[in-house]
């Protein structure tokens, strides 16, 4: 992307010093890059990438936040999605390399 808004950087842990920052374009497309532990880049793979890769799903995000091994975003419609390591809020104790809707939303 030509430019990203609201880039969020996570410092990572000592044993995993490579972060996976994320941001979104002016059009709302989310991008992540760096370490892809547990699918934290959200692009449907588990391969790390030094360049921004588009988060799968075609969602229009207004906010993206990064956790240790997971990321979450809120769409223009106010719906939250998370991807990466377990505890994604979808009621399933499994990792996901693509965004999953947080349980109980429209």
DATA-V801529 format. One line per field, one symbol per residue. phi: phi as a letter, one per 20 degrees, with the letter a starting at -180 (. if undefined). psi: psi as a letter, one per 40 degrees, with the letter a starting at -180 (. if undefined). burial: I if it has 9 or more other C-alpha atoms within 8 Angstrom, else O. Layout:
# DATA-V801529
phi=???
psi=???
burial=???
This chain:
# DATA-V801529
phi=.fbcelfdddfnegfcfefcfcabfgenfeccbofdfmnfemencdefbedgdfffomfdedbccddfcbccbdegendeccbofilendndebfbecfcffgndf
psi=idiiifhhhhdiidegehigiiaiideehiiiiahfhefeeeeeiehiheihihhiefihieihihadfiiiihideehhiiiahafeeeehgiiheihihhiei.
burial=OOOIOOIIIIOIOOOOOOIIIIIIIOOIIIIIIIIIIIIIIIIIOIOIIOOIIIIIOOIIIIIIIIOOIIIIIIIOOOIIIIIIIIIIIIOOOOIIIIIIIIOOOO
